[in-house]
């Protein structure tokens, strides 16, 4: 059994939360930015999943995985900031 980053409940919860909040955005420019960020978030999660795949014969490039983790954090911060800004207005 392989644990995948994209299947972790915290990641799924965040993804669902941001997707739900995205549906309330009326500004098309902000909505497009959020859609792109969500796609990028999912793409980075997939890269992390692939990096931990046992089919890779145990080889994990720690720099690549680390860079993806950092980018996921940055994306989550940006999405959280957008959601918080929208809730304040």
Secondary structure, DSSP 8 states (H G I E B T S, - for coil): ----GGGSHHHHHHHHHHHHHHTT---HHHHHHHHHHHHHHHHHHHHHHHHT-GGGTT---HHHHHHHHHHHHHHHHHHHHHHHHHHH-
